[in-house]
């Protein structure tokens, strides 16, 4: 699911070409770096374990939900 969020963010970054969009592009690249970090992956694993124990898992992952919130997701 993190991979899907990274794909969405990368696709969005490719569309950011105007000079005024470069700050946003830089911020998105930072988020992508965080998603790829081992610390984030460990925290995400812990979050998933806790959510599973409490029965609060959902179809959409946290990173994908964040990416969709920022970018908008295609409707199924």
MILUMTI-223141 format. One record per atom (N, C-alpha, C, CB): x, y, z; residue in three letters. Coordinates in pm, whole numbers, plus 50000, padded with zeros to 5 digits. Atoms other than C-alpha are relative to their C-alpha. Glycine has a CB too. Example, Ala and Ser with C-alpha at 12.3 -4.5 7.8 and 13.67 -1.06 7.14 Angstrom:
# residues 2
500894988150000ALA/512304955050780ALA/500905012050000ALA/499015000350125ALA/499184988149994SER/513674989450714SER/499235010950073SER/500415004649858SER/
//
This chain:
# residues 76
500814988050000UNK/500005000050000UNK/500865012750000UNK/499085000050120UNK/499084988750002UNK/502895023350068UNK/500535002049859UNK/501174997850100UNK/499524999150138UNK/504145015149721UNK/498985007049911UNK/500304986049945UNK/501064993550078UNK/500795025849574UNK/499995015150028UNK/498604993850034UNK/499964985849965UNK/500975058849763UNK/501195006849934UNK/500065001850153UNK/498804994350063UNK/504505064549633UNK/499815001749849UNK/501214991150028UNK/500294998950144UNK/503355057749276UNK/499115012249974UNK/499334987149948UNK/500904988550016UNK/500535083149315UNK/500745013250018UNK/498834999150100UNK/499254987749975UNK/502865109149459UNK/500995002849887UNK/500754999150133UNK/499054998250110UNK/505465103349186UNK/499295004949874UNK/500744986849971UNK/500784995750116UNK/502825106848914UNK/499615014850013UNK/498744991349984UNK/500394986149977UNK/501645139449069UNK/501205009249984UNK/499395001650140UNK/498784991850011UNK/505215152749096UNK/500395002549856UNK/501164993450074UNK/499654998650141UNK/505755146848726UNK/499185011049932UNK/499794986849927UNK/500884989850058UNK/502875170848655UNK/500355014150048UNK/498554996950036UNK/499634987049943UNK/504415198848862UNK/501205005649927UNK/500304998850151UNK/498924994650082UNK/506445218948613UNK/500155015150013UNK/499774996449855UNK/499964985449992UNK/505605255348677UNK/500915004350114UNK/498585005850020UNK/499114995149893UNK/508055275948884UNK/499305001150136UNK/500575013549960UNK/500724998349873UNK/505395283149146UNK/499604986750064UNK/498755008449978UNK/500345013249947UNK/504815245549190UNK/501214992650057UNK/499364991649891UNK/498785006949959UNK/508415237149274UNK/500114998150151UNK/501205007649950UNK/499995001549854UNK/507995243049647UNK/499124988250040UNK/499525013150070UNK/500885011349974UNK/505085218549651UNK/500684986949959UNK/498665001649925UNK/499295011850048UNK/507135193749448UNK/501084995750100UNK/500625002749861UNK/498965002849901UNK/509975196349700UNK/499394993950126UNK/500785012950035UNK/500675005249880UNK/507575190349990UNK/499504985749977UNK/498825009250040UNK/500495013550031UNK/506045159949819UNK/501174990249996UNK/499254999949865UNK/498825008750003UNK/509515145749757UNK/500484996850142UNK/501145006749918UNK/499655002749860UNK/510225149450131UNK/499084989450059UNK/499925012950084UNK/500975009849952UNK/507035130250210UNK/500344986249944UNK/498555004149961UNK/499635012650062UNK/508095103449964UNK/501224993850069UNK/500305002049850UNK/498845004849927UNK/511435100850142UNK/499634994250135UNK/501015011250017UNK/500475005049871UNK/509655096550472UNK/499324986549982UNK/499035010050065UNK/500685012750025UNK/507425069150328UNK/500994988749975UNK/499045001449881UNK/499005010150033UNK/510545050950208UNK/500914996650118UNK/500845004749884UNK/499075001849888UNK/512375054050541UNK/499664987550081UNK/499995012250090UNK/500195011949917UNK/512895023850762UNK/499225003450127UNK/501364993750035UNK/500744996049880UNK/511555043251062UNK/498505000449970UNK/500495013950050UNK/501414999350036UNK/508255050450885UNK/499434986049980UNK/499805008449873UNK/500475013750024UNK/507965014250773UNK/499814992550131UNK/501004992549909UNK/500135006449869UNK/508545002451130UNK/498795005350075UNK/501275002250083UNK/501174994149933UNK/505965026751268UNK/498714995349935UNK/500075015349997UNK/501185004750073UNK/503495016450999UNK/499704985550037UNK/500225001349848UNK/500205013949959UNK/504024979851086UNK/499414999250139UNK/501324992449996UNK/500524999549863UNK/503384987851453UNK/498545004550000UNK/500855009350088UNK/501364994950011UNK/500265007651360UNK/499064989249949UNK/499965012349908UNK/500835010550058UNK/498944978951149UNK/499734988950101UNK/500664994249876UNK/500175010449898UNK/499534953651428UNK/498995004450105UNK/501364996750068UNK/500914994849898UNK/497744975751680UNK/498575000949945UNK/500475013950048UNK/501324998850060UNK/494844982451442UNK/499354986349982UNK/500095007249865UNK/500525013650017UNK/494484945451370UNK/499524994450134UNK/501084990849939UNK/500405004849866UNK/494374937451743UNK/498685006250044UNK/501105003250103UNK/501204992949958UNK/491634963351790UNK/498874998849898UNK/500325014650025UNK/501035002050102UNK/489724952951479UNK/499645012549923UNK/498784994650064UNK/500304987350068UNK/490034987151317UNK/500715001349866UNK/500395011650089UNK/499364999250129UNK/491744977950993UNK/498985003449893UNK/500714986849965UNK/500884996750111UNK/490304990950671UNK/500704996549871UNK/499605015050002UNK/499455003550132UNK/490844984850301UNK/501115009549960UNK/498905000149895UNK/499034989950042UNK/492785017050248UNK/501115001250105UNK/499325013749978UNK/498884998649909UNK/496255019350399UNK/500185014650040UNK/501294994649935UNK/499734986449954UNK/497435049750592UNK/500755008149894UNK/500814999750128UNK/499324991950100UNK/499975061050327UNK/499145002649876UNK/501294993249958UNK/500864998050117UNK/497525055550043UNK/498905009950031UNK/499404986649953UNK/501054990649961UNK/494825074250234UNK/500555014250002UNK/499434996350138UNK/499394986849998UNK/497215103450286UNK/500235005249858UNK/501324999750077UNK/499774996050137UNK/498185104049920UNK/498695003549931UNK/500734989049923UNK/501304997450062UNK/494545102149812UNK/499405012950054UNK/499044988250025UNK/500534987749942UNK/493645130150051UNK/500645012149932UNK/500265000350152UNK/499304988950064UNK/496275152449891UNK/499705000849852UNK/501494998750021UNK/500085000250145UNK/495895141749530UNK/498614997449945UNK/500924989849947UNK/501265004850050UNK/492385128349507UNK/500234986449936UNK/499385010049900UNK/499855013450056UNK/491875092149411UNK/498934997249898UNK/499964989550111UNK/501025003950099UNK/490145077449111UNK/498924991650068UNK/500644992149883UNK/501125007749945UNK/486735063449192UNK/499974986349934UNK/498645007549980UNK/500085013750053UNK/486405025549154UNK/498734997849923UNK/500094989750111UNK/
//
